[in-house]
Amino acid sequence: MAETSNKSAVARASSESAGIITELVERLGLSTVLLLGAVYFGYQSIIRPIADSYRQMIVDVAATNKFLQEEIRNNDDEDAQRVRMITDHIDRLENKIDKMMELELMK
């Protein structure tokens, strides 16, 4: 019984859809309805998938940029530490050279 009611519901929906399409063709004309169908198909089949892939690409690029910015900050911090360490070594070497020069002048 439920199967029969489902079939009749599908038949009613199908006839209603046909009625709506027929009404659109009568009101707008066949060429306009075909144009609307082509535009809908083009949007669903071509434009929307391309837009979705570009949207995903933009999200991926944004995530990559964020990661790269964090890595650059980390490298900047590490480089600053290295520069401080090298500067300290240079200062110690300059002090040693100054002491050696003083000792050489005292002779």
Backbone torsions as a table, in degrees:
resi	resn	phi	psi	omega
1	MET	NA	-43.9	179.7
2	ALA	-64.9	-35.8	179.4
3	GLU	-64.5	-39.2	178.8
4	THR	-66.3	-40.1	-179.8
5	SER	-69.5	-33.9	176.6
6	ASN	-65.7	-41.8	179.1
7	LYS	-64.9	-39.9	179.6
8	SER	-70.0	-33.7	177.1
9	ALA	-66.5	-40.7	178.2
10	VAL	-65.6	-41.8	179.3
11	ALA	-63.7	-40.8	178.1
12	ARG	-65.5	-43.4	179.1
13	ALA	-63.6	-39.0	179.1
14	SER	-65.5	-42.8	179.7
15	SER	-70.0	-33.8	176.1
16	GLU	-66.0	-42.2	177.7
17	SER	-61.9	-43.3	178.5
18	ALA	-62.8	-39.4	178.5
19	GLY	-64.5	-40.7	179.0
20	ILE	-65.9	-43.4	179.1
21	ILE	-63.5	-43.9	178.8
22	THR	-61.3	-42.5	179.0
23	GLU	-62.8	-41.3	177.9
24	LEU	-63.7	-42.2	178.9
25	VAL	-62.8	-41.9	179.6
26	GLU	-66.1	-39.8	-175.5
27	ARG	-79.4	-44.5	-173.3
28	LEU	-99.2	-23.1	-176.5
29	GLY	99.7	151.6	-176.2
30	LEU	-64.6	-42.1	-177.5
31	SER	-63.4	-38.7	178.7
32	THR	-67.1	-42.4	179.2
33	VAL	-64.5	-42.3	177.4
34	LEU	-64.2	-39.5	177.1
35	LEU	-62.8	-44.6	177.4
36	LEU	-61.5	-39.9	177.4
37	GLY	-64.0	-41.7	179.1
38	ALA	-66.0	-41.1	177.9
39	VAL	-63.2	-44.6	178.5
40	TYR	-61.1	-46.5	178.9
41	PHE	-61.6	-44.7	179.4
42	GLY	-61.6	-41.3	179.1
43	TYR	-65.1	-49.1	-176.2
44	GLN	-68.9	-35.6	-172.9
45	SER	-94.3	-27.5	-173.1
46	ILE	-117.9	-59.9	-171.6
47	ILE	-67.7	-46.9	-176.8
48	ARG	-63.0	-46.2	177.4
49	PRO	-61.9	-38.1	178.1
50	ILE	-65.4	-44.1	179.1
51	ALA	-62.6	-40.3	178.5
52	ASP	-63.9	-41.5	-179.5
53	SER	-68.1	-38.6	176.8
54	TYR	-66.2	-39.1	178.0
55	ARG	-60.8	-44.2	179.0
56	GLN	-65.4	-38.5	178.8
57	MET	-63.0	-40.9	179.2
58	ILE	-64.6	-40.7	177.4
59	VAL	-62.9	-43.1	179.1
60	ASP	-64.5	-41.8	179.0
61	VAL	-65.1	-39.7	178.4
62	ALA	-62.8	-42.1	178.7
63	ALA	-65.5	-40.6	178.5
64	THR	-64.3	-42.4	178.6
65	ASN	-61.8	-41.1	178.9
66	LYS	-63.0	-43.5	178.4
67	PHE	-62.1	-44.7	-178.9
68	LEU	-64.9	-38.6	177.3
69	GLN	-62.0	-41.6	178.1
70	GLU	-64.1	-41.4	179.4
71	GLU	-65.8	-38.4	178.3
72	ILE	-64.4	-42.0	177.0
73	ARG	-61.1	-43.2	178.8
74	ASN	-62.4	-43.0	179.0
75	ASN	-65.0	-37.7	177.8
76	ASP	-61.9	-43.0	178.7
77	ASP	-63.3	-45.4	179.1
78	GLU	-63.8	-41.1	178.3
79	ASP	-64.1	-39.7	178.6
80	ALA	-62.8	-39.8	177.1
81	GLN	-63.9	-42.5	179.0
82	ARG	-63.5	-41.6	179.4
83	VAL	-62.9	-43.0	177.6
84	ARG	-61.0	-42.7	-179.7
85	MET	-64.7	-43.9	179.3
86	ILE	-65.3	-40.7	178.0
87	THR	-61.8	-41.5	177.0
88	ASP	-61.3	-42.9	178.9
89	HIS	-64.5	-40.7	178.6
90	ILE	-63.7	-43.0	178.8
91	ASP	-61.1	-43.6	178.8
92	ARG	-63.3	-41.4	178.9
93	LEU	-64.6	-41.8	177.6
94	GLU	-61.7	-40.4	177.5
95	ASN	-62.9	-42.8	179.3
96	LYS	-64.6	-40.7	179.0
97	ILE	-64.8	-41.9	178.1
98	ASP	-61.1	-43.1	178.8
99	LYS	-64.1	-41.0	179.2
100	MET	-65.8	-38.4	179.4
101	MET	-66.1	-40.1	178.5
102	GLU	-64.1	-42.7	180.0
103	LEU	-65.7	-36.0	179.6
104	GLU	-69.5	-37.4	178.7
105	LEU	-70.7	-28.0	-178.3
106	MET	-73.7	-20.4	-176.9
107	LYS	-70.2	NA	NA
